[in-house]
Amino acid sequence: MAGFTIPGISEKDALEVANLLQKQLSTYNDLHLTLKHVHWNVVGPNFIGVHEMIDPQVELVRGYADEAAERIAAFGVSPQGTPGAIIKDRTWDDYSVGRDTVLAHLSALDLVYTGVNEDTRKAIHTLEDLDPVSQDMLIGHAAELEKFQWFVRAHLENAGGELANEGASTEKSAARSVKEDTPAQ
């Protein structure tokens, strides 16, 4: 840690906030790489719509990574944006679906967003007393990430409000669940 931090916050609290934001930075870096992977590997009917839907998500998430990194630096801490940092901070499995259909990827991606959104909300709660400025930043991120998940779920939802990947606990099982429900083409 540098010999300074943001005025009005203790060095101890600054370090705690920076560590929490480092986890968000790694999450965002992993998410934007996962989204590009989906963008490159999605096939089948509705390919182009989903292919084009993913890129704006990638750009916003890359921006969130930049905001988190700059906030960490403002606390006098060095943000870590390397692949090794992602692996060190990772509490989730690597994305497990390769070349596959629109519904398979969106089913798996729904689970990715669930994990990211749950973790972001936990971070928001933790930041409430520590640093409302960082909390506000993550609240803004959460609003868009939750909207992205809604975009994904709109493809998976039936008229009764049920998701095609209901009950799936892994990306591969989510991808398989929609294949079993989809008639052969």
N, C-alpha and C positions, 0 to 999 in steps of 0.2 A: 504494500500500500504506500502511496506517495505520502509526503508530509502534510497533505492537505485533504480536506473533504468539503462537501457542500456546507456552507455556513448554516448553523442552527441545528445540525444533526451531529450526534456524538460519533467518534471514530468507530466505536463498537457497533452502533446501529448502522452506520454507513457500510461497514464490512458485512453485516448480516443482510442488508438490502442488496448490496452488490453480489453476494453469493446467490441470493434468490434470483436476481436478474440474470446471473450467469446461467442458471438452469433454464430460464426462459429463452435466453439467446441460443443455447444448444437445441432446445425444443424447436425454435423457429428455423434454425439452420437445417435440422433434420426434416422438418415439415416441408420446407420449400424444395428440398432435394427429392423428397417422396412425391410431392405434387408433380415435379418435372418427370419423374419416373413414370407416373401414371399417364401424363401427357404424351410421352413417347411410346407407351406400351398398350394403350387402349385401342381396341378394334371393334368392328361390327356395326350394326345399325346404330344410328345416332352418334357415331364416332366424331364427326366434325363439331357438333354442338358441344359435346363434352370436352373434346380437345381444346376448343376455343374458350370454354368456361374455366378451364384450369389456369390458363396463363395469367389472368388478372389476379387470381388467388396467389399465384407464385410471386408476382410483383409486390403485392401488399405484404405478404409474409416476409419477403426479403427486406422490405422497409421496416417491419417490426423488429427484425434482427438488428438492423442498423440503429434504430431508436434505443433498443435495450443496450446495445454495446456502447453507444454514446452516453447513456445514463450511467452505466458502470464506470466509464472513464471519468465522468463528472465527480464521482465519489472518490477519485484518486486511485482506482483499482484498474488493473489491466484486463480488458475483456479478452476472452479466449475464443476465437472463432475457427479453430482448427478442427480437422476430422477427429483428432485425438480427444479434443474437449467434448465433442458430441458423444463419443464412446464413453468417456469418463462420466459424463453427466447422465447418460441414458439409463432410464429405469424401465424401458419398454423394449420390445423386440424389434428388430429391423423389419421393414416392410417386406412381406413375403409373397406378393403376387407378381408374376412376370407378365408376359404378353397375354392379355385376356380381354374378355368382352367388356363393354360399357358397364353393364349391370354388375359383373364380377368385381371390377375395380371400384365402382361406387359403393358397393356393399362393404368392401374392405376399407375404403376411405372413410366411410361413416364411423367405423370403429376407431380409426386414427383420430378423427375429429373429436370423438367422445373423450378419448384419453387427454388430448391437448386441452379441450375445453374444461374438463374436470380439474386438471392441474392448474390451469390459468385461474380458475375461480378460487382454488385453494391459496394461490399466491396473492390474489386480491385480498382475501380475508386476512392473511398474515400481514400484509402491508398496511392494514387499516390504521394501526397505532404507530408503526415504524416510520412510514413515509407516504403521506397522502399524494404527493406529486407522482411518485412511481406507481402508486395504486391507480391514480387517474389514468396514467398511460396504459396500464394493463386493462383497465375497464374499457377504454376505447378499442384496444385490440380484441378483447373478448366479444364485443358487440359484432365486429366484422367476422370473427372466426365462427361465432354461432350462426350468423347469417349464411356463411359458406356451408356449414353443415346442413342447414335448411335447404340450400340449393341441391346438395347431394341427396338428401332424403326425399326431395320432391320427385326424383327419378325412381325411388324405391317404394314409394307409398301407393297403396291401392285406394280405391274409392271409399273403403271402410276405415281408412286411417291406419292400416297396419303396414309395417315395414317388411319388405321381402326378406330381409336378413334378421328378422326377429329371433332372438335367442342365441344367435351366433356369438361365440366368445373369442374367436381368433379370426384373423383376416382370411386365412384359407377356408375356414368353415363358412364364413360370410360369403365368400366368392362361390363356394360350392352350393350354398343354399339357394342362390338365385338361378343357378344352372339347373337344379332339380325342378324348380318351379316354372322354368321357361320352356314353352313348347319347342320342339325341334323345327328348324327353319329349312 
